[in-house]
Amino acid sequence: MSASVGEENGVYDEINITPMLDLAYVLLVIFIIMTTAVVQGIKVNLPKASAQPTLAQNKTKAITITADGTIYLDTFPVSMPELENLLRQYKAADPNLPLIIKADATIQYQRVVDILDLAGRLQITQLGLVTQKIVK
């Protein structure tokens, strides 16, 4: 009997790593499932573009008019004279300056016309108006 007790208390030659690998695989599977669940987000139908990557930075400028009549160029509030000066500088740097206008539906139409008139005076021809699609 004492011989079998001595054998059980002997030094192990190998380490059994199977339980550790099982744990690692379970953690890997949980990580993959959680990552794909978080990344999915909202499904949208993305527009198609050419396969050629572009190296140019996005130079489109966005003018936003809020419900209280404040004008923003990209994310910075500006007055009409400041807007004209900035657009003139951007137009000098890029003759094909693309410009989009996002206006709140409740503002006076005259504010949008003023911006369109300014774009016309500066000869900005690439101009877009952002609208929201009505869901039926």
N, CA, C and O of each residue as an XYZ file, in Angstrom:
544
protein
N       0.804     -1.179      0.000
C       0.000      0.000      0.000
C       0.851      1.248      0.000
O       0.518      2.211     -0.691
N       1.886      1.265      0.716
C       2.712      2.460      0.772
C       3.383      2.726     -0.567
O       3.723      3.875     -0.850
N       3.589      1.714     -1.400
C       4.204      1.897     -2.700
C       3.259      2.646     -3.636
O       3.700      3.493     -4.413
N       1.949      2.337     -3.567
C       1.016      3.042     -4.441
C       0.844      4.491     -4.010
O       0.611      5.358     -4.853
N       0.953      4.769     -2.722
C       0.840      6.156     -2.265
C       2.055      6.935     -2.741
O       1.915      8.099     -3.117
N       3.196      6.363     -2.741
C       4.411      7.032     -3.205
C       4.362      7.326     -4.692
O       4.891      8.343     -5.141
N       3.725      6.436     -5.469
C       3.621      6.666     -6.903
C       2.691      7.822     -7.221
O       2.931      8.569     -8.170
N       1.637      7.977     -6.440
C       0.699      9.078     -6.680
C       1.333     10.428     -6.360
O       0.987     11.422     -6.998
N       2.231     10.497     -5.414
C       2.856     11.753     -5.033
C       4.118     12.036     -5.832
O       4.842     12.979     -5.516
N       4.395     11.251     -6.846
C       5.598     11.423     -7.647
C       5.540     12.673     -8.531
O       4.489     13.297     -8.675
N       6.675     13.021     -9.113
C       6.791     14.199     -9.963
C       6.188     13.865    -11.331
O       6.434     12.796    -11.889
N       5.390     14.806    -11.858
C       4.779     14.600    -13.182
C       5.803     14.935    -14.255
O       6.524     15.927    -14.142
N       5.869     14.117    -15.288
C       6.768     14.374    -16.404
C       6.119     15.298    -17.439
O       6.820     16.023    -18.146
N       4.804     15.278    -17.530
C       4.095     16.080    -18.521
C       3.014     16.899    -17.840
O       2.487     16.523    -16.793
N       2.690     18.059    -18.478
C       1.596     18.899    -17.987
C       0.420     18.695    -18.933
O       0.576     18.759    -20.152
N      -0.728     18.455    -18.380
C      -1.923     18.259    -19.184
C      -2.503     19.642    -19.520
O      -3.047     20.317    -18.647
N      -2.384     20.064    -20.806
C      -2.843     21.400    -21.193
C      -4.212     21.362    -21.875
O      -4.685     22.397    -22.345
N      -4.840     20.226    -21.939
C      -6.143     20.109    -22.595
C      -7.190     21.014    -21.952
O      -7.911     21.689    -22.687
N      -7.319     21.070    -20.624
C      -8.327     21.977    -20.048
C      -8.029     23.450    -20.363
O      -8.953     24.243    -20.545
N      -6.763     23.809    -20.427
C      -6.410     25.185    -20.743
C      -6.772     25.500    -22.197
O      -7.279     26.587    -22.474
N      -6.525     24.585    -23.121
C      -6.887     24.791    -24.515
C      -8.400     24.864    -24.692
O      -8.897     25.668    -25.481
N      -9.127     24.033    -23.965
C     -10.589     24.091    -24.023
C     -11.090     25.464    -23.585
O     -11.982     26.031    -24.216
N     -10.533     25.986    -22.534
C     -10.909     27.310    -22.043
C     -10.549     28.380    -23.068
O     -11.333     29.299    -23.305
N      -9.380     28.269    -23.672
C      -8.963     29.255    -24.678
C      -9.904     29.218    -25.879
O     -10.266     30.276    -26.394
N     -10.308     28.049    -26.338
C     -11.227     27.952    -27.475
C     -12.601     28.526    -27.134
O     -13.215     29.209    -27.955
N     -13.078     28.250    -25.930
C     -14.372     28.801    -25.512
C     -14.307     30.325    -25.474
O     -15.224     30.994    -25.950
N     -13.236     30.878    -24.915
C     -13.091     32.337    -24.877
C     -12.985     32.926    -26.284
O     -13.534     33.994    -26.550
N     -12.294     32.249    -27.171
C     -12.178     32.710    -28.556
C     -13.539     32.726    -29.250
O     -13.867     33.683    -29.951
N     -14.317     31.687    -29.062
C     -15.651     31.622    -29.662
C     -16.541     32.724    -29.108
O     -17.263     33.369    -29.868
N     -16.504     32.954    -27.806
C     -17.301     34.023    -27.191
C     -16.866     35.379    -27.735
O     -17.710     36.226    -28.027
N     -15.587     35.589    -27.871
C     -15.077     36.857    -28.407
C     -15.546     37.074    -29.846
O     -15.959     38.178    -30.199
N     -15.487     36.040    -30.672
C     -15.923     36.164    -32.068
C     -17.415     36.464    -32.144
O     -17.829     37.327    -32.918
N     -18.210     35.783    -31.372
C     -19.662     36.004    -31.392
C     -20.000     37.408    -30.922
O     -20.827     38.078    -31.541
N     -19.377     37.871    -29.836
C     -19.668     39.208    -29.311
C     -19.208     40.289    -30.278
O     -19.894     41.299    -30.438
N     -18.070     40.102    -30.921
C     -17.560     41.102    -31.857
C     -18.462     41.228    -33.070
O     -18.778     42.343    -33.486
N     -18.879     40.120    -33.641
C     -19.747     40.193    -34.812
C     -21.123     40.729    -34.452
O     -21.759     41.380    -35.282
N     -21.596     40.477    -33.250
C     -22.902     40.998    -32.843
C     -22.841     42.513    -32.679
O     -23.808     43.200    -33.009
N     -21.742     43.045    -32.181
C     -21.608     44.473    -31.963
C     -21.358     45.202    -33.272
O     -21.866     46.308    -33.456
N     -20.600     44.626    -34.178
C     -20.186     45.309    -35.398
C     -21.324     45.390    -36.412
O     -21.313     46.299    -37.242
N     -22.288     44.501    -36.389
C     -23.317     44.463    -37.412
C     -24.068     45.772    -37.528
O     -24.192     46.290    -38.638
N     -24.566     46.327    -36.463
C     -25.240     47.613    -36.491
C     -26.478     47.604    -37.365
O     -27.201     46.611    -37.439
N     -26.712     48.742    -38.033
C     -27.886     48.922    -38.873
C     -27.520     48.574    -40.309
O     -26.484     49.007    -40.814
N     -28.364     47.802    -40.957
C     -28.089     47.408    -42.335
C     -28.570     48.514    -43.265
O     -29.705     48.978    -43.155
N     -27.708     48.932    -44.177
C     -28.060     49.924    -45.181
C     -27.624     49.420    -46.541
O     -26.705     48.609    -46.653
N     -28.296     49.908    -47.575
C     -27.928     49.578    -48.940
C     -26.919     50.619    -49.384
O     -27.294     51.751    -49.692
N     -25.656     50.260    -49.422
C     -24.589     51.208    -49.711
C     -24.504     51.499    -51.197
O     -24.719     50.609    -52.019
N     -24.190     52.743    -51.548
C     -24.045     53.064    -52.968
C     -22.785     52.446    -53.542
O     -21.834     52.148    -52.820
N     -22.796     52.258    -54.855
C     -21.644     51.666    -55.527
C     -20.678     52.768    -55.947
O     -21.104     53.865    -56.311
N     -19.415     52.488    -55.899
C     -18.386     53.439    -56.314
C     -17.406     52.710    -57.212
O     -17.433     51.484    -57.314
N     -16.551     53.466    -57.855
C     -15.564     52.846    -58.728
C     -14.566     52.057    -57.887
O     -14.392     52.311    -56.695
N     -13.927     51.109    -58.529
C     -12.972     50.265    -57.817
C     -11.656     50.983    -57.586
O     -10.819     50.508    -56.819
N     -11.461     52.124    -58.242
C     -10.208     52.864    -58.108
C     -10.210     53.639    -56.792
O     -11.108     54.452    -56.575
N      -9.239     53.417    -55.910
C      -9.193     54.198    -54.681
C      -8.758     55.628    -54.986
O      -7.914     55.865    -55.850
N      -9.342     56.563    -54.272
C      -8.975     57.953    -54.474
C      -8.017     58.389    -53.383
O      -8.187     58.046    -52.214
N      -7.018     59.142    -53.775
C      -6.044     59.634    -52.805
C      -6.386     61.045    -52.346
O      -5.796     61.542    -51.387
N      -7.329     61.693    -53.016
C      -7.698     63.056    -52.642
C      -8.578     63.031    -51.402
O      -9.376     62.115    -51.200
N      -8.414     64.047    -50.586
C      -9.238     64.158    -49.394
C     -10.624     64.630    -49.796
O     -10.807     65.233    -50.853
N     -11.595     64.349    -48.939
C     -12.950     64.805    -49.202
C     -12.989     66.317    -49.005
O     -12.800     66.810    -47.893
N     -13.235     67.048    -50.090
C     -13.212     68.501    -50.026
C     -14.605     69.090    -50.084
O     -14.745     70.301    -50.257
N     -15.632     68.284    -49.946
C     -16.992     68.787    -49.965
C     -17.242     69.603    -48.703
O     -16.956     69.159    -47.592
N     -17.778     70.798    -48.895
C     -18.112     71.657    -47.770
C     -19.606     71.591    -47.540
O     -20.388     71.580    -48.490
N     -20.000     71.548    -46.293
C     -21.415     71.457    -45.935
C     -21.832     72.730    -45.215
O     -21.212     73.141    -44.234
N     -22.887     73.341    -45.720
C     -23.480     74.500    -45.053
C     -24.773     74.022    -44.415
O     -25.639     73.468    -45.093
N     -24.904     74.234    -43.116
C     -26.082     73.806    -42.381
C     -26.779     75.036    -41.820
O     -26.141     75.913    -41.235
N     -28.087     75.091    -42.002
C     -28.887     76.172    -41.426
C     -29.843     75.528    -40.435
O     -30.689     74.718    -40.816
N     -29.709     75.888    -39.165
C     -30.526     75.283    -38.112
C     -31.877     75.977    -38.027
O     -32.117     76.976    -38.705
N     -32.753     75.441    -37.192
C     -34.112     75.972    -37.049
C     -34.114     77.410    -36.537
O     -35.031     78.171    -36.848
N     -33.108     77.793    -35.759
C     -33.063     79.169    -35.254
C     -32.364     80.120    -36.223
O     -32.198     81.299    -35.911
N     -31.952     79.632    -37.389
C     -31.366     80.482    -38.416
C     -29.853     80.580    -38.375
O     -29.268     81.314    -39.171
N     -29.202     79.863    -37.470
C     -27.748     79.884    -37.386
C     -27.163     79.138    -38.574
O     -27.632     78.062    -38.945
N     -26.123     79.732    -39.167
C     -25.465     79.127    -40.328
C     -24.152     78.504    -39.867
O     -23.368     79.135    -39.158
N     -23.922     77.269    -40.274
C     -22.691     76.553    -39.953
C     -21.989     76.185    -41.251
O     -22.624     75.736    -42.205
N     -20.681     76.377    -41.280
C     -19.859     75.853    -42.364
C     -19.126     74.658    -41.782
O     -18.289     74.809    -40.892
N     -19.434     73.491    -42.275
C     -19.041     72.217    -41.669
C     -19.603     72.191    -40.250
O     -20.801     71.965    -40.087
N     -18.795     72.412    -39.227
C     -19.331     72.386    -37.857
C     -19.110     73.703    -37.124
O     -19.307     73.778    -35.912
N     -18.703     74.741    -37.846
C     -18.376     76.010    -37.202
C     -19.425     77.062    -37.541
O     -19.716     77.265    -38.720
N     -20.007     77.742    -36.545
C     -20.987     78.792    -36.836
C     -20.311     79.987    -37.507
O     -19.234     80.418    -37.095
N     -20.962     80.519    -38.552
C     -20.421     81.647    -39.296
C     -21.551     82.613    -39.635
O     -22.724     82.240    -39.663
N     -21.169     83.868    -39.891
C     -22.115     84.847    -40.406
C     -22.042     84.815    -41.927
O     -21.172     84.155    -42.496
N     -22.947     85.522    -42.581
C     -22.943     85.532    -44.057
C     -21.648     86.118    -44.624
O     -21.109     85.542    -45.569
N     -21.107     87.252    -44.092
C     -19.825     87.751    -44.630
C     -18.668     86.770    -44.401
O     -17.812     86.602    -45.270
N     -18.646     86.121    -43.223
C     -17.592     85.136    -42.950
C     -17.728     83.948    -43.895
O     -16.734     83.426    -44.400
N     -18.962     83.530    -44.127
C     -19.209     82.410    -45.032
C     -18.722     82.750    -46.436
O     -18.109     81.916    -47.102
N     -18.992     83.973    -46.884
C     -18.557     84.373    -48.215
C     -17.038     84.377    -48.322
O     -16.478     83.900    -49.310
N     -16.373     84.915    -47.306
C     -14.902     84.944    -47.326
C     -14.317     83.536    -47.329
O     -13.389     83.250    -48.087
N     -14.852     82.659    -46.489
C     -14.328     81.292    -46.413
C     -14.579     80.531    -47.707
O     -13.698     79.825    -48.198
N     -15.783     80.672    -48.261
C     -16.076     79.974    -49.516
C     -15.223     80.509    -50.653
O     -14.827     79.754    -51.541
N     -14.936     81.800    -50.636
C     -14.074     82.387    -51.660
C     -12.669     81.778    -51.572
O     -12.050     81.477    -52.593
N     -12.170     81.599    -50.332
C     -10.843     80.990    -50.145
C     -10.842     79.534    -50.615
O      -9.918     79.097    -51.301
N     -11.884     78.789    -50.240
C     -11.961     77.387    -50.652
C     -12.096     77.276    -52.170
O     -11.524     76.370    -52.777
N     -12.844     78.187    -52.782
C     -13.027     78.181    -54.234
C     -11.711     78.497    -54.939
O     -11.421     77.930    -55.992
N     -10.901     79.410    -54.357
C      -9.596     79.728    -54.952
C      -8.670     78.513    -54.885
O      -7.889     78.281    -55.808
N      -8.751     77.741    -53.805
C      -7.900     76.564    -53.651
C      -8.371     75.413    -54.551
O      -7.556     74.650    -55.070
N      -9.683     75.298    -54.727
C     -10.251     74.214    -55.534
C     -11.350     74.792    -56.420
O     -12.454     75.039    -55.935
N     -11.078     75.013    -57.709
C     -12.092     75.597    -58.606
C     -13.359     74.749    -58.733
O     -14.427     75.286    -59.029
N     -13.260     73.444    -58.517
C     -14.432     72.555    -58.584
C     -14.945     72.220    -57.192
O     -15.260     71.066    -56.900
N     -15.028     73.224    -56.341
C     -15.437     73.022    -54.952
C     -16.870     72.492    -54.881
O     -17.795     73.178    -55.314
N     -17.074     71.273    -54.338
C     -18.431     70.783    -54.150
C     -19.014     71.328    -52.849
O     -18.326     71.414    -51.832
N     -20.288     71.692    -52.899
C     -20.948     72.324    -51.754
C     -22.315     71.695    -51.576
O     -23.051     71.510    -52.545
N     -22.658     71.363    -50.327
C     -23.994     70.859    -50.038
C     -24.641     71.762    -49.004
O     -23.969     72.325    -48.139
N     -25.953     71.890    -49.107
C     -26.708     72.733    -48.185
C     -27.720     71.860    -47.464
O     -28.525     71.168    -48.088
N     -27.664     71.904    -46.129
C     -28.626     71.185    -45.290
C     -29.372     72.235    -44.478
O     -28.789     72.890    -43.615
N     -30.651     72.392    -44.753
C     -31.429     73.400    -44.051
C     -32.587     72.744    -43.322
O     -33.192     71.793    -43.818
N     -32.887     73.262    -42.139
C     -34.024     72.784    -41.375
C     -35.305     73.111    -42.139
O     -35.397     74.159    -42.777
N     -36.283     72.225    -42.075
C     -37.517     72.399    -42.835
C     -38.342     73.588    -42.347
O     -39.206     74.076    -43.077
N     -38.091     74.060    -41.131
C     -38.928     75.128    -40.574
C     -38.365     76.525    -40.795
O     -39.007     77.505    -40.414
N     -37.182     76.647    -41.401
C     -36.599     77.976    -41.578
C     -37.249     78.695    -42.748
O     -37.924     78.082    -43.575
N     -37.033     80.020    -42.804
C     -37.555     80.806    -43.912
C     -36.804     80.436    -45.190
O     -35.591     80.226    -45.175
N     -37.530     80.361    -46.269
C     -36.963     79.989    -47.562
C     -35.906     80.999    -48.008
O     -34.998     80.651    -48.763
N     -36.015     82.235    -47.550
C     -35.082     83.289    -47.937
C     -33.653     82.953    -47.516
O     -32.704     83.312    -48.213
N     -33.490     82.270    -46.385
C     -32.145     81.910    -45.914
C     -31.462     80.977    -46.921
O     -30.274     81.137    -47.203
N     -32.191     80.022    -47.455
C     -31.634     79.099    -48.443
C     -31.335     79.851    -49.734
O     -30.304     79.619    -50.364
N     -32.234     80.754    -50.132
C     -32.026     81.536    -51.353
C     -30.778     82.403    -51.210
O     -30.027     82.558    -52.174
N     -30.541     82.970    -50.029
C     -29.331     83.770    -49.802
C     -28.071     82.928    -50.007
O     -27.109     83.387    -50.622
N     -28.076     81.704    -49.495
C     -26.928     80.817    -49.655
C     -26.755     80.443    -51.130
O     -25.633     80.430    -51.635
N     -27.850     80.141    -51.817
C     -27.778     79.801    -53.241
C     -27.267     80.988    -54.057
O     -26.491     80.814    -54.996
N     -27.706     82.193    -53.696
C     -27.239     83.394    -54.382
C     -25.741     83.592    -54.170
O     -25.020     83.952    -55.101
N     -25.273     83.357    -52.942
C     -23.849     83.454    -52.639
C     -23.050     82.448    -53.462
O     -22.000     82.785    -54.008
N     -23.546     81.215    -53.553
C     -22.864     80.190    -54.350
C     -22.827     80.588    -55.818
O     -21.833     80.341    -56.500
N     -23.892     81.197    -56.309
C     -23.921     81.637    -57.697
C     -22.928     82.756    -57.964
O     -22.266     82.762    -59.002
N     -22.816     83.709    -57.033
C     -21.847     84.801    -57.194
C     -20.420     84.289    -57.190
O     -19.566     84.824    -57.897
N     -20.148     83.250    -56.394
C     -18.798     82.684    -56.313
C     -18.549     81.649    -57.404
O     -17.473     81.053    -57.463
N     -19.534     81.434    -58.264
C     -19.458     80.484    -59.376
C     -19.175     79.061    -58.893
O     -18.365     78.340    -59.476
N     -19.852     78.678    -57.831
C     -19.779     77.302    -57.335
C     -20.864     76.527    -58.069
O     -22.055     76.736    -57.836
N     -20.446     75.639    -58.950
C     -21.398     74.928    -59.805
C     -21.773     73.550    -59.265
O     -22.837     73.029    -59.600
N     -20.929     72.961    -58.447
C     -21.240     71.649    -57.862
C     -21.959     71.883    -56.548
O     -21.333     72.048    -55.501
N     -23.274     71.897    -56.617
C     -24.092     72.288    -55.480
C     -25.174     71.240    -55.261
O     -25.798     70.776    -56.216
N     -25.393     70.872    -54.018
C     -26.428     69.894    -53.706
C     -27.251     70.332    -52.520
O     -26.746     70.982    -51.605
N     -28.535     69.970    -52.537
C     -29.436     70.227    -51.418
C     -29.768     68.891    -50.768
O     -30.205     67.960    -51.446
N     -29.565     68.794    -49.470
C     -29.803     67.545    -48.747
C     -31.254     67.509    -48.304
O     -31.746     68.448    -47.678
N     -31.941     66.412    -48.633
C     -33.317     66.221    -48.204
C     -33.442     64.863    -47.528
O     -32.534     64.033    -47.582
N     -34.568     64.663    -46.904
C     -34.822     63.384    -46.239
C     -35.861     62.630    -47.043
O     -36.873     63.200    -47.452
N     -35.617     61.358    -47.268
C     -36.551     60.538    -48.036
C     -37.781     60.240    -47.176
O     -37.666     59.864    -46.009
N     -38.944     60.415    -47.773
C     -40.183     60.145    -47.056
C     -40.450     58.652    -47.117
O     -40.474     58.060    -48.196
N     -40.651     58.049    -45.961
C     -40.936     56.612    -45.881
C     -42.449     56.433    -45.920
O     -43.176     57.009    -45.111
N     -42.913     55.621    -46.877
C     -44.361     55.395    -47.019
C     -44.770     54.095    -46.395
O     -45.949     53.742    -46.420
